[in-house]
Protein backbone atom coordinates (compact mmCIF):
# COMPACT_ATOMS: atom_id res chain seq x y z
CA UNK A 1 0.00 0.00 0.00
CA UNK A 2 2.83 2.37 0.90
CA UNK A 3 4.68 1.55 -2.33
CA UNK A 4 1.51 2.25 -4.34
CA UNK A 5 1.09 5.60 -2.58
CA UNK A 6 4.69 6.58 -3.38
CA UNK A 7 4.17 5.46 -6.98
CA UNK A 8 1.21 7.86 -7.32
CA UNK A 9 3.15 10.89 -6.09
CA UNK A 10 3.22 13.77 -8.56
CA UNK A 11 6.46 14.75 -10.31
CA UNK A 12 6.53 17.99 -8.33
CA UNK A 13 6.29 16.18 -4.99
CA UNK A 14 8.89 13.64 -6.03
CA UNK A 15 11.36 16.36 -6.97
CA UNK A 16 10.67 18.36 -3.80
CA UNK A 17 10.99 15.27 -1.60
CA UNK A 18 14.28 14.31 -3.27
CA UNK A 19 15.62 17.87 -2.88
CA UNK A 20 14.38 18.02 0.72
CA UNK A 21 16.05 14.71 1.61
CA UNK A 22 19.36 15.62 -0.03
CA UNK A 23 19.38 19.20 1.30
CA UNK A 24 18.58 18.03 4.85
CA UNK A 25 21.41 15.49 4.70
CA UNK A 26 23.88 18.12 3.47
CA UNK A 27 22.82 20.71 6.08
CA UNK A 28 23.12 18.18 8.91
CA UNK A 29 26.51 17.05 7.62
CA UNK A 30 27.66 20.67 7.45
CA UNK A 31 26.30 21.36 10.95
CA UNK A 32 28.30 18.42 12.34
CA UNK A 33 31.53 18.59 10.33
CA UNK A 34 32.11 22.37 10.25
CA UNK A 35 32.07 22.83 14.08
CA UNK A 36 34.59 20.00 14.37
CA UNK A 37 36.85 21.65 11.81
CA UNK A 38 36.51 25.03 13.57
CA UNK A 39 37.33 23.43 16.94
CA UNK A 40 40.41 21.77 15.51
CA UNK A 41 41.51 25.03 13.87
CA UNK A 42 41.08 27.09 17.07
CA UNK A 43 42.79 24.42 19.17
CA UNK A 44 45.72 24.23 16.74
CA UNK A 45 45.97 28.03 16.74
CA UNK A 46 46.08 28.12 20.55
CA UNK A 47 48.69 25.37 20.64
CA UNK A 48 50.77 27.33 18.11
CA UNK A 49 50.71 30.36 20.41
CA UNK A 50 51.58 28.20 23.39
CA UNK A 51 54.50 26.82 21.40
CA UNK A 52 55.88 30.36 21.04
CA UNK A 53 55.70 30.84 24.80
CA UNK A 54 57.29 27.40 25.21
CA UNK A 55 60.22 28.48 23.01
CA UNK A 56 60.56 31.69 24.97
CA UNK A 57 60.66 29.83 28.30
CA UNK A 58 63.16 27.31 26.94
CA UNK A 59 65.40 30.13 25.73
CA UNK A 60 65.48 31.79 29.15
CA UNK A 61 65.68 28.65 31.28
CA UNK A 62 69.00 28.24 33.15
CA UNK A 63 70.60 26.68 36.24
CA UNK A 64 71.99 28.85 39.04
CA UNK A 65 75.39 28.22 40.65
CA UNK A 66 73.59 26.20 43.27
CA UNK A 67 71.86 24.11 40.59
CA UNK A 68 68.40 25.65 40.92
CA UNK A 69 66.12 26.19 37.90
CA UNK A 70 65.37 29.82 37.00
CA UNK A 71 63.82 31.73 34.13
CA UNK A 72 66.19 34.63 33.68
CA UNK A 73 63.81 37.06 31.97
CA UNK A 74 60.16 38.04 32.10
CA UNK A 75 58.04 36.57 29.33
CA UNK A 76 56.49 38.79 26.70
CA UNK A 77 52.89 37.85 27.52
CA UNK A 78 51.89 39.81 30.65
CA UNK A 79 49.18 37.30 31.54
CA UNK A 80 51.89 35.00 32.93
CA UNK A 81 52.38 37.61 35.71
CA UNK A 82 48.68 38.20 36.40
CA UNK A 83 47.23 35.92 39.11
CA UNK A 84 44.56 33.52 37.90
CA UNK A 85 44.76 34.95 34.37
CA UNK A 86 44.18 31.53 32.77
CA UNK A 87 47.63 31.39 31.10
CA UNK A 88 50.20 29.34 33.02
CA UNK A 89 53.62 27.75 32.80
CA UNK A 90 55.54 25.36 34.97
CA UNK A 91 59.03 23.93 34.82
CA UNK A 92 59.73 20.76 36.77
CA UNK A 93 62.65 18.40 37.21
CA UNK A 94 62.07 15.62 39.69
CA UNK A 95 60.64 17.14 42.87
CA UNK A 96 61.98 20.58 41.99
CA UNK A 97 59.72 22.98 40.06
CA UNK A 98 59.14 26.63 39.33
CA UNK A 99 55.90 28.18 38.05
CA UNK A 100 54.39 31.32 36.61
CA UNK A 101 53.09 34.04 38.95
CA UNK A 102 49.63 33.54 37.35
CA UNK A 103 49.33 30.25 39.28
CA UNK A 104 49.78 32.23 42.52
CA UNK A 105 49.51 29.71 45.34
CA UNK A 106 48.22 26.85 43.22
CA UNK A 107 49.82 24.24 41.00
CA UNK A 108 48.86 22.38 37.87
CA UNK A 109 46.82 19.26 38.54
CA UNK A 110 45.94 16.41 36.21
CA UNK A 111 42.85 14.20 35.88
CA UNK A 112 43.56 10.97 34.11
CA UNK A 113 41.58 10.25 30.94
CA UNK A 114 41.73 7.42 28.40
CA UNK A 115 43.56 9.36 25.66
CA UNK A 116 45.14 12.40 27.24
CA UNK A 117 45.15 13.61 30.88
CA UNK A 118 43.05 16.71 31.56
CA UNK A 119 45.07 19.54 33.07
CA UNK A 120 43.41 21.87 35.58
CA UNK A 121 44.57 25.42 36.24
CA UNK A 122 44.58 27.67 39.29
CA UNK A 123 40.76 27.91 39.30
CA UNK A 124 40.30 24.24 38.45
CA UNK A 125 39.50 25.26 34.88
CA UNK A 126 40.30 22.76 32.06
CA UNK A 127 43.35 23.78 30.07
CA UNK A 128 44.65 23.39 26.55
CA UNK A 129 48.32 22.63 27.02
CA UNK A 130 51.58 21.43 25.53
CA UNK A 131 54.57 19.79 27.21
CA UNK A 132 58.22 19.50 26.30
CA UNK A 133 61.23 17.70 27.78
CA UNK A 134 64.62 19.46 27.56
CA UNK A 135 68.12 18.77 28.95
CA UNK A 136 70.24 21.51 30.44
CA UNK A 137 74.06 21.49 30.76
CA UNK A 138 75.34 20.09 34.04
CA UNK A 139 71.92 18.50 34.75
CA UNK A 140 71.45 14.82 34.13
CA UNK A 141 67.72 14.69 34.76
CA UNK A 142 65.31 15.89 32.07
CA UNK A 143 63.45 19.14 32.64
CA UNK A 144 59.67 19.06 31.90
CA UNK A 145 58.17 22.33 30.65
CA UNK A 146 54.38 22.82 30.76
CA UNK A 147 52.46 25.69 29.16
CA UNK A 148 48.65 25.82 29.31
CA UNK A 149 45.73 28.19 28.73
CA UNK A 150 42.13 28.22 29.91
CA UNK A 151 39.86 26.28 27.53
CA UNK A 152 36.70 28.30 28.33
CA UNK A 153 37.31 31.17 25.84
CA UNK A 154 37.77 28.66 23.04
CA UNK A 155 34.58 26.82 24.06
CA UNK A 156 32.63 30.10 24.19
CA UNK A 157 33.99 31.23 20.83
CA UNK A 158 33.13 27.87 19.33
CA UNK A 159 29.62 28.02 20.83
CA UNK A 160 29.05 31.51 19.39
CA UNK A 161 30.36 30.46 15.97
CA UNK A 162 28.24 27.28 15.93
CA UNK A 163 25.12 29.26 16.88
CA UNK A 164 25.71 31.71 14.04
CA UNK A 165 26.58 28.82 11.73
CA UNK A 166 23.24 27.11 12.37
CA UNK A 167 21.40 30.38 11.70
CA UNK A 168 23.21 30.63 8.38
CA UNK A 169 22.54 26.96 7.58
CA UNK A 170 18.82 27.30 8.37
CA UNK A 171 18.62 30.41 6.18
CA UNK A 172 20.52 28.57 3.46
CA UNK A 173 18.17 25.58 3.80
CA UNK A 174 15.08 27.76 3.46
CA UNK A 175 16.56 29.79 0.61
CA UNK A 176 17.64 26.75 -1.39
CA UNK A 177 14.30 25.02 -0.77
CA UNK A 178 12.40 28.08 -2.00
CA UNK A 179 14.68 28.25 -5.02
CA UNK A 180 14.10 24.54 -5.74
CA UNK A 181 10.34 25.07 -5.43
CA UNK A 182 10.45 27.97 -7.91
CA UNK A 183 12.77 26.04 -10.22
CA UNK A 184 10.45 23.01 -10.21
CA UNK A 185 7.41 25.17 -10.89
CA UNK A 186 9.15 26.89 -13.78
CA UNK A 187 10.48 23.60 -15.14
CA UNK A 188 7.08 21.88 -14.93
CA UNK A 189 5.16 24.84 -16.35
CA UNK A 190 5.07 23.28 -19.86
CA UNK A 191 3.41 20.18 -18.38
CA UNK A 192 0.79 22.38 -16.71
CA UNK A 193 0.19 24.05 -20.06
CA UNK A 194 -0.16 20.64 -21.68
CA UNK A 195 -2.68 19.62 -19.02
CA UNK A 196 -4.78 22.71 -19.77
CA UNK A 197 -4.68 21.94 -23.47
CA UNK A 198 -5.66 18.32 -22.83
CA UNK A 199 -8.61 19.60 -20.78
CA UNK A 200 -9.57 21.79 -23.73
CA UNK A 201 -9.30 18.75 -26.02
CA UNK A 202 -11.49 16.78 -23.63
CA UNK A 203 -14.09 19.56 -23.56
CA UNK A 204 -14.02 19.87 -27.36
CA UNK A 205 -12.88 23.51 -27.47
CA UNK A 206 -9.78 22.62 -29.52
CA UNK A 207 -8.67 19.71 -31.66
CA UNK A 208 -4.88 19.68 -31.18
CA UNK A 209 -2.07 20.86 -28.90
CA UNK A 210 -1.06 24.29 -30.19
CA UNK A 211 1.50 25.59 -27.67
CA UNK A 212 5.28 25.47 -28.10
CA UNK A 213 6.97 22.97 -25.79
CA UNK A 214 10.60 22.25 -24.72
CA UNK A 215 12.53 19.82 -26.89
CA UNK A 216 12.27 17.06 -24.24
CA UNK A 217 8.48 16.79 -24.61
CA UNK A 218 8.04 18.27 -28.09
CA UNK A 219 8.24 14.78 -29.75
CA UNK A 220 5.44 13.55 -27.46
CA UNK A 221 3.28 16.53 -28.45
CA UNK A 222 3.97 15.99 -32.17
CA UNK A 223 3.10 12.29 -31.91
CA UNK A 224 -0.04 13.04 -29.92
CA UNK A 225 -1.18 15.62 -32.48
CA UNK A 226 -0.53 13.11 -35.26
CA UNK A 227 -2.49 10.46 -33.37
CA UNK A 228 -5.39 12.85 -32.79
CA UNK A 229 -5.49 13.80 -36.47
CA UNK A 230 -5.32 10.17 -37.56
CA UNK A 231 -8.03 9.19 -35.09
CA UNK A 232 -10.34 12.01 -36.17
CA UNK A 233 -9.88 11.00 -39.80
CA UNK A 234 -10.62 7.35 -39.02
CA UNK A 235 -13.60 8.32 -36.89
CA UNK A 236 -15.06 10.48 -39.64
CA UNK A 237 -14.50 7.83 -42.30
CA UNK A 238 -15.92 5.02 -40.16
CA UNK A 239 -19.11 6.90 -39.42
CA UNK A 240 -19.44 8.01 -43.02
CA UNK A 241 -18.98 4.47 -44.31
CA UNK A 242 -21.42 3.14 -41.70
CA UNK A 243 -24.04 5.63 -42.85
CA UNK A 244 -23.40 4.91 -46.50
CA UNK A 245 -23.63 1.16 -45.91
CA UNK A 246 -26.87 1.59 -43.98
CA UNK A 247 -28.49 3.54 -46.81
CA UNK A 248 -27.06 1.23 -49.48
CA UNK A 249 -28.46 -1.91 -47.86
CA UNK A 250 -31.76 -0.54 -46.64
CA UNK A 251 -33.45 -0.24 -50.05
CA UNK A 252 -32.41 -3.65 -51.53
CA UNK A 253 -33.38 -5.40 -48.29
CA UNK A 254 -36.80 -3.73 -48.31
CA UNK A 255 -37.30 -4.81 -51.92
CA UNK A 256 -36.40 -8.39 -51.04
CA UNK A 257 -38.83 -8.39 -48.12
CA UNK A 258 -41.64 -7.04 -50.33
CA UNK A 259 -40.93 -9.60 -53.02
CA UNK A 260 -40.84 -12.40 -50.43
CA UNK A 261 -44.23 -11.32 -49.13
CA UNK A 262 -45.71 -11.95 -52.56
CA UNK A 263 -44.50 -15.55 -52.71
CA UNK A 264 -46.38 -18.61 -51.56
CA UNK A 265 -46.23 -19.61 -47.90
CA UNK A 266 -43.79 -22.47 -48.37
CA UNK A 267 -41.29 -20.29 -50.21
CA UNK A 268 -41.79 -17.49 -47.68
CA UNK A 269 -41.00 -19.83 -44.80
CA UNK A 270 -37.70 -20.66 -46.47
CA UNK A 271 -36.67 -17.13 -47.47
CA UNK A 272 -37.98 -15.02 -44.56
CA UNK A 273 -35.64 -16.46 -41.82
CA UNK A 274 -32.62 -15.75 -44.05
CA UNK A 275 -33.79 -12.20 -44.67
CA UNK A 276 -34.34 -11.65 -40.95
CA UNK A 277 -30.92 -13.11 -40.19
CA UNK A 278 -29.42 -10.80 -42.80
CA UNK A 279 -31.23 -7.86 -41.18
CA UNK A 280 -29.84 -8.87 -37.78
CA UNK A 281 -26.28 -9.08 -39.11
CA UNK A 282 -26.59 -5.68 -40.78
CA UNK A 283 -28.01 -4.05 -37.63
CA UNK A 284 -25.39 -5.68 -35.43
CA UNK A 285 -22.36 -4.71 -37.50
CA UNK A 286 -23.65 -1.17 -38.11
CA UNK A 287 -24.04 -0.88 -34.35
CA UNK A 288 -20.47 -2.11 -33.89
CA UNK A 289 -19.27 0.44 -36.46
CA UNK A 290 -21.00 3.27 -34.57
CA UNK A 291 -19.59 1.96 -31.30
CA UNK A 292 -16.01 1.78 -32.67
CA UNK A 293 -16.31 5.40 -33.74
CA UNK A 294 -17.34 6.38 -30.23
CA UNK A 295 -14.22 5.07 -28.48
CA UNK A 296 -12.69 8.47 -27.91
CA UNK A 297 -9.00 8.75 -27.11
CA UNK A 298 -9.64 11.51 -24.59
CA UNK A 299 -12.51 11.71 -22.14
CA UNK A 300 -15.79 13.32 -23.17
CA UNK A 301 -18.79 14.30 -21.07
CA UNK A 302 -22.54 13.98 -21.39
CA UNK A 303 -25.44 14.76 -19.10
CA UNK A 304 -27.68 11.68 -18.64
CA UNK A 305 -30.61 13.66 -17.18
CA UNK A 306 -30.97 15.74 -20.35
CA UNK A 307 -30.61 12.70 -22.63
CA UNK A 308 -33.24 10.73 -20.71
CA UNK A 309 -35.66 13.66 -20.98
CA UNK A 310 -35.09 13.96 -24.72
CA UNK A 311 -35.45 10.22 -25.37
CA UNK A 312 -38.51 9.83 -23.14
CA UNK A 313 -40.32 12.62 -25.01
CA UNK A 314 -39.99 10.61 -28.22
CA UNK A 315 -40.98 7.29 -26.63
CA UNK A 316 -43.97 8.89 -24.86
CA UNK A 317 -45.41 9.55 -28.32
CA UNK A 318 -44.46 6.19 -29.84
CA UNK A 319 -45.83 4.20 -26.89
CA UNK A 320 -48.66 6.58 -25.93
CA UNK A 321 -51.18 3.72 -26.09
CA UNK A 322 -49.39 1.93 -23.22
CA UNK A 323 -49.80 4.82 -20.73
CA UNK A 324 -46.26 4.46 -19.37
CA UNK A 325 -45.02 7.05 -16.87
CA UNK A 326 -41.26 7.68 -16.70
CA UNK A 327 -39.83 9.21 -13.52
CA UNK A 328 -36.43 10.82 -14.13
CA UNK A 329 -34.61 11.17 -10.78
CA UNK A 330 -31.20 12.02 -12.28
CA UNK A 331 -29.44 15.17 -11.10
CA UNK A 332 -29.12 17.73 -13.91
CA UNK A 333 -25.47 18.35 -12.89
CA UNK A 334 -24.51 14.67 -13.16
CA UNK A 335 -22.06 13.89 -15.99
CA UNK A 336 -20.60 10.69 -17.42
CA UNK A 337 -17.50 10.21 -19.58
CA UNK A 338 -19.40 9.13 -22.71
CA UNK A 339 -19.99 10.83 -26.03
CA UNK A 340 -23.52 12.21 -26.29
CA UNK A 341 -24.51 10.17 -29.38
CA UNK A 342 -23.27 6.95 -27.78
CA UNK A 343 -25.08 7.70 -24.54
CA UNK A 344 -28.26 8.20 -26.57
CA UNK A 345 -27.66 4.82 -28.22
CA UNK A 346 -27.28 3.01 -24.89
CA UNK A 347 -30.07 4.78 -23.02
CA UNK A 348 -32.35 4.55 -26.05
CA UNK A 349 -32.08 0.75 -26.19
CA UNK A 350 -32.62 0.36 -22.44
CA UNK A 351 -35.54 2.79 -22.29
CA UNK A 352 -37.19 1.23 -25.36
CA UNK A 353 -37.10 -2.17 -23.66
CA UNK A 354 -38.64 -0.62 -20.55
CA UNK A 355 -41.40 1.03 -22.60
CA UNK A 356 -42.07 -2.27 -24.40
CA UNK A 357 -42.28 -4.46 -21.30
CA UNK A 358 -43.26 -2.15 -18.45
CA UNK A 359 -46.84 -2.03 -17.22
CA UNK A 360 -47.17 1.54 -16.01
CA UNK A 361 -43.97 2.93 -14.43
CA UNK A 362 -40.33 3.38 -15.40
CA UNK A 363 -37.91 4.77 -12.85
CA UNK A 364 -34.47 6.18 -13.79
CA UNK A 365 -31.96 7.08 -11.07
CA UNK A 366 -28.20 6.96 -10.39
CA UNK A 367 -25.88 5.29 -7.89
CA UNK A 368 -22.70 7.37 -7.60
CA UNK A 369 -19.28 6.19 -6.40
CA UNK A 370 -15.91 7.90 -6.41
CA UNK A 371 -14.99 7.21 -10.05
CA UNK A 372 -18.15 5.83 -11.63
CA UNK A 373 -21.85 6.45 -12.11
CA UNK A 374 -24.36 3.60 -12.41
CA UNK A 375 -27.50 4.61 -14.30
CA UNK A 376 -30.36 2.41 -13.13
CA UNK A 377 -33.48 1.88 -15.29
CA UNK A 378 -36.28 -0.07 -13.56
CA UNK A 379 -39.65 -1.05 -14.95
CA UNK A 380 -42.64 -2.81 -13.37
CA UNK A 381 -43.14 -5.38 -16.15
CA UNK A 382 -42.96 -9.15 -16.06
CA UNK A 383 -39.16 -9.10 -15.86
CA UNK A 384 -36.76 -11.81 -17.00
CA UNK A 385 -36.09 -15.11 -15.22
CA UNK A 386 -32.82 -15.08 -13.28
CA UNK A 387 -31.48 -17.92 -15.40
CA UNK A 388 -31.87 -15.79 -18.54
CA UNK A 389 -30.43 -12.48 -17.28
CA UNK A 390 -26.94 -13.11 -18.66
CA UNK A 391 -28.14 -14.92 -21.78
CA UNK A 392 -30.19 -11.96 -23.08
CA UNK A 393 -26.98 -9.93 -23.33
CA UNK A 394 -25.74 -12.26 -26.04
CA UNK A 395 -26.11 -11.26 -29.68
CA UNK A 396 -29.48 -12.00 -31.32
CA UNK A 397 -31.17 -13.51 -28.24
CA UNK A 398 -34.90 -12.71 -28.00
CA UNK A 399 -37.04 -14.25 -25.27
CA UNK A 400 -40.37 -13.17 -26.79
CA UNK A 401 -40.67 -13.58 -30.57
CA UNK A 402 -44.10 -11.92 -30.59
CA UNK A 403 -42.60 -8.49 -29.97
CA UNK A 404 -40.73 -6.82 -32.83
CA UNK A 405 -36.97 -6.49 -32.52
CA UNK A 406 -33.64 -7.95 -33.55
CA UNK A 407 -32.29 -9.09 -30.19
CA UNK A 408 -29.23 -6.88 -30.69
CA UNK A 409 -30.05 -3.89 -28.50
CA UNK A 410 -28.84 -5.19 -25.14
CA UNK A 411 -25.76 -6.77 -26.72
CA UNK A 412 -24.80 -3.50 -28.39
CA UNK A 413 -25.34 -1.60 -25.11
CA UNK A 414 -23.17 -4.12 -23.25
CA UNK A 415 -20.30 -3.93 -25.74
CA UNK A 416 -20.56 -0.16 -26.05
CA UNK A 417 -20.42 0.20 -22.25
CA UNK A 418 -17.39 -2.10 -22.20
CA UNK A 419 -15.66 0.11 -24.80
CA UNK A 420 -16.07 3.00 -22.36
CA UNK A 421 -14.60 0.87 -19.53
CA UNK A 422 -18.04 0.34 -18.04
CA UNK A 423 -20.50 -2.55 -17.90
CA UNK A 424 -24.15 -3.47 -18.25
CA UNK A 425 -25.73 -5.86 -15.74
CA UNK A 426 -29.32 -6.98 -15.38
CA UNK A 427 -31.30 -8.04 -12.33
CA UNK A 428 -34.86 -8.21 -11.07
CA UNK A 429 -36.29 -4.96 -9.75
CA UNK A 430 -38.14 -4.59 -6.46
CA UNK A 431 -41.44 -4.38 -8.38
CA UNK A 432 -40.73 -7.64 -10.21
CA UNK A 433 -39.71 -6.07 -13.52
CA UNK A 434 -36.25 -5.65 -15.07
CA UNK A 435 -33.54 -3.54 -13.45
CA UNK A 436 -30.78 -2.50 -15.88
CA UNK A 437 -27.55 -1.21 -14.29
CA UNK A 438 -25.42 0.77 -16.75
CA UNK A 439 -22.09 1.53 -15.06
CA UNK A 440 -20.02 4.31 -16.71
CA UNK A 441 -17.04 6.42 -15.69
CA UNK A 442 -17.87 9.73 -14.07
CA UNK A 443 -17.22 12.84 -16.11
CA UNK A 444 -13.95 14.55 -15.19
CA UNK A 445 -14.17 18.03 -13.71
CA UNK A 446 -11.86 20.76 -14.97
N, C-alpha and C positions, 0 to 999 in steps of 0.2 A: 504494500500500500504506500509506504514511504517512497519507494523507488518510483512508483507511478506518479506520485505528487511532484517529485523532483523533475520527472520527465516532462510534465506539463508546464513547468515554469516558463515564463516568457523570456525572449532573448534579452530584454532589458534587465530583468531580475537576475538572470544568469550572469550577465556581465557585471552588474553591480555587486552581486554576492562574491564573484571571483575577485574583483578589485578590493572589496571590503576584507576578504580573508587575507589576501596578499599584503595589503596595506597595514592591517592590524599586526600581522607577523613581523613586518619590517619595523614598525614603530616600536613594538615590544622589544625586538632585538636591539634597536638603537638605544632604547631606554635602559637596557641592561648592560650593553657592551660599552657605550660611551662613558658612563660614570666610572666603570672599571679603568678605562684608559686614562681618564682625567685623574683618578686617584693615583695610578702608577706614575703619571707625569709629575704631579705635585710632590709625591713622595721622593721620586728621583731628584727633583729640583732641590728639595730640602736636604737630601743626603749630599748633593753636590756642594751646597753651602757649608754643611757641616764638615765636609772634606777639606774645605779651605781653612776653616778654623783648626782642624786636626793638623794640617801642615804647619800652621802658624805656631801651634803649641809645640809640635815636634822640633821646630827650628829654634825655639827658645828654651827647650828643656835641657837642663844641665845638672851635674853633681857638684855639691859644695866640697870644700876641703875635708869636711867630716863625713862625706859620702851621702849627704841628704839630697833628695830630689827638690829642685826649684825650677820655677819658670821665671826667667830673668827679666822679662819685659811684660808690660800690660798688653792684653790682646786688643785688637782693633774694634771689636764689637763691644760696646759699653754694657750690653745686657749681661755679660759674664760677671760684672761688678755690682749689679743690682740684685738685691736679695729677692728670691722667689720670682725671678723674671721669667722663668720657663726655659732658659738656655743655660746649660750646665756643661762643665768638663771635670774630669777626674783622672789623675795619674796615679797608678798603683804598681808597686813592686813588692810582692810578698805581703807582709803585714803593714808595710809602709805605704802611705798614700798622701797626696795633696789634692785639693779640690778648689773649684771656683768659688768666689765670694757669694755668687748667686745661690749656692746651696745653703749658705748661712750655717745653721747648726745641724743640718741634716746630711744624709749621705744617699747615694744611689742604691736603690734596692731592686731586686729582681724577683719576678714571679715566673716559675717554670711553666712553659707551654710545650706542646708537641714539637713544633717546628723551630720556634725561636723564642727565647725568654723575653718576657715583657718587663721593660725597665720602668721604674717609677721615680718621679722627681721629688723635689722638696715638698710639694703639696700633694704627694701621692698621685700625681697626674701621669698618665701613660706618655711615654716618650718615643719619638723616632730617633734612633741613635746609630752611631757607627763605632767600631772598636779597631784598634791597631796595636800590634806588638812591635816594640823597637828595642834595640840593644845600645846601651851607652858605653863609652870607653871606661875601663876600670870597674865595670859592673857586670858580673857574670849572669845575674838573673834578668830575665826579660822584663821590660817595663810595659804595662798595659795602659793604653790611653783610651779614655771614653769621652765622647762628645754626644750630647743629646739635646733635643728640643721638644717642648710641649706639643702633643699631637692634636690638641683641641682646636687651634686655629685652622689646621688643615681640614679637620672634620667639618668645622663650620663652613669653611669656604666650599668644600665639596658639597655640603648640604644645600647651600645657596645656589651653587651652579646647577645641581641636579634639579632643584625646584624650578629654576628658570628654563632648564632644558626640557622638562616635561611640559611646561606651558608652551614652549616653541613646538614641541612634537605634537601636542594636541591641536594647536593652530594649524600645523602642517597637515595633520590627519584630516581635519575638517576642510581645509582648503583644497587638498588633493581630491577628497571625496566629492566635493561640489564640482570641481573641474571634471572629474570622471563622469558625474551625472550629466553635466552639460555636454560633454563630448559624446556620450552615448545617445543622448537625445538628438544631437545634431547628426550623428552617424546613422541613426535609425529613422531619421525624418523621411527619407525616400520610401521606406517600408510603410510608414503611416500614410504617405500620399498614395501609395499603391492600394492600401486598404480602403481609402476613401473612394478611389476609382472602382475598385471591385464592388463596393456597396452601390455605386452608381450603375454599374453593369447589372447587378442583381435587381435594382429597382427599375431598370429599363430606360434610364435617362441618358445613357451613352452605350455605344456598341463596341468600343475598344479602349485600350489604355493609351492615353494621349500625351502624358507627361514625359519629360526627359529624365532618365534614371542613370545612376552611376554605372560604370562599365561592368561591375561585378554582377549586377542583376539585370542589366540591359538585355542579355541573351534570353533570360527567362521571360521578360516582357515581350520581346519579339516573337518568341515561340508561342506564348499565350495568345497574342494578337492573331498570329497565323492560325492557331487552333480555333479561335473564336470565328474567324472568317470562314474557315473550312466547314465548321459545324453549321454556321448560319446558311451557307450554301447548300449543304446536304439536307438541312431541315427544310429549306424552301423547296428543293427539288423533290424530296420525299413526299411532302404534302401535296405538291402540284401533281406528281405522278399518281398519288392515291386518289385525288379528285378526278383526274382524267380517266383512270381505270374504272372508277365507280360509274362515271357517265357513259363510258364506252361499253360496259357490260350490262348496264341497266336496261337499255332498249332491246338488245337481242334476247336477253333472258325473258323480258315481258312478252316478246313475240312468241318465243317458244312455249311459254305458259299458255298463251291464248290459243295457239295451234293445238296444244295438247288437250285443251278443254273441248275441242271440237271432235276429238277422236272417240272411238268406242271405249266402253268401260274397261275392257281387258287391256287394251293398248295404254289407256291412261294409267292403269295400276302399275304398268311396267315403267312408264316414262316419268310419271310424277315424282316418285321417290328420288330418282336421279337428279331431277331439276331442283327439288328441295335441298338435296345434299350439295348440289352445285351452289345454290343460294347461300347455304350455311358456310361453305368454304370461302365464298367471296366476302360475305359479311365479316367472317373471322379474320381473314388476312388484311382486309381494309382497316379493321379495328386495330390490328397489330401495327399496321403502317402508321396510323395516327398516333398510337402509343409510342412508337419508336421516335417519332418526331417531337414528342413531348418531353423526352428525357434530357432536360436542360443541364448544361454543364454547371452553370451557377444557379444558386437558389432563386426561386421566384415566389411571389406571394399572391394569394387569393383570399377573398372573404367568403366563407361558406354561407353565412346568414343571407347575404345578398343573392347568392346563386340559388339557394333553396327557394327564396321568395320568387325569383324569376321563373324557375322551373315549375314550381307549384301553380303559378298563374296559368301556365300553358296546360298542365295536366288537369286543373280544375275544369277547364272547358272540354277537354277530350273525354274525361270521365265524369261529366256532370250528372249523368244518369245514375251513378253509383252513390251520390251524396256522401262523398268522403270529406272529412274535415282534417286538414293538416295543421298541427300546432308546431310552430317554429320557435324553439326555446334557445336558439343560438345567439350568443352575444354579437352585436354588430361590429365590435372591435376585434373579434377573434380572427386570426389569420393562419393559413397553412401554407407550407412551402410546395405549392402545386400550381402549375400554369392554369389560368382561368378556363380555357377550353377543355383541358383534361379533367378538371374538377367537375365541369358541367357533364362530361361524358360519364364519369363515375357516379355522381349523384343522380343523374338522369336515369341510369339503369336501375339503381336501387329504389328510387322513388316510383318509377314506373311499375316495378314489381309490387311495391306496397299499394299503389292505387289499384292494381289488378286483383290482388288477393285480400286486401283489407276489407273489413265489413263497414266500418264507419269512422275510424280514427287512425291517424298516422301521427306519431310523435317523433320530432327530431331534436336531439340535444347533444351536448359534448361532454366528454370526460377528459380533463386536462391534466397532464403530467409535466414534468420539467422540460422535456425536449419534444414531446409529441402531443397530438390532439386526436382523440378518437371520436369520430362523428357517428352517433348512434341513431339508426332509423328503425323504429318499432311500429308494427301494425297489429291490429286485433283480428287478423284473419284466422284461417285454419292452421297456419304454420306448416312446418316440415318435420317429419319424423327425425328423431335424433340420429338414427342410422344413416339418413340421407343428407345430413347437413354438409358433410365434406364432399360427397359425391356430386352435388349440384354445382359445385365450383369447377367441375371438369368441363371440357369443351363439348358443346352440343347436347348436354344432358337436360332433358325436359321431363318433369314428373307428371305433368298434366298435358296431354296432347290435344285436349279440347280447346285450350286457350292459345291464341296465335303467338308465335315467337320462334326464335331460332335456337334457343338454349345457349346462346353465346354471351349474353349480357353479363352474367355474374363472373364468367371466366375472364372476360376482358377487363372487368373492374378489378379482379384479383391480380391479374398480371400487370395492369397499369399501376395499381397500388404498390406492387413489389418493385416496379421500375423507379418509384419515388422513395424506395427504402421504407415502405409501409406494409400493410397487410389487411386483408379482408377476412373476417371470421363471422360465422353465423351461429346463432343459438336461439332457443325458444324464449319469447318475451314473457313478461309477467301475465299478460292478458291471453296467452296461448298462441299468439301469432308468431311472426318471424322477427328476430332482432338482428339487424346487420350492423357489425362493428367495423367501421372503416378507419384504421389507424394511419395517420399521416404525420410527417414532421411538422413541428410548429414553425410558423413564419419567423424569420430572424428580424429582430429590431435593429434599427440603425445605430 
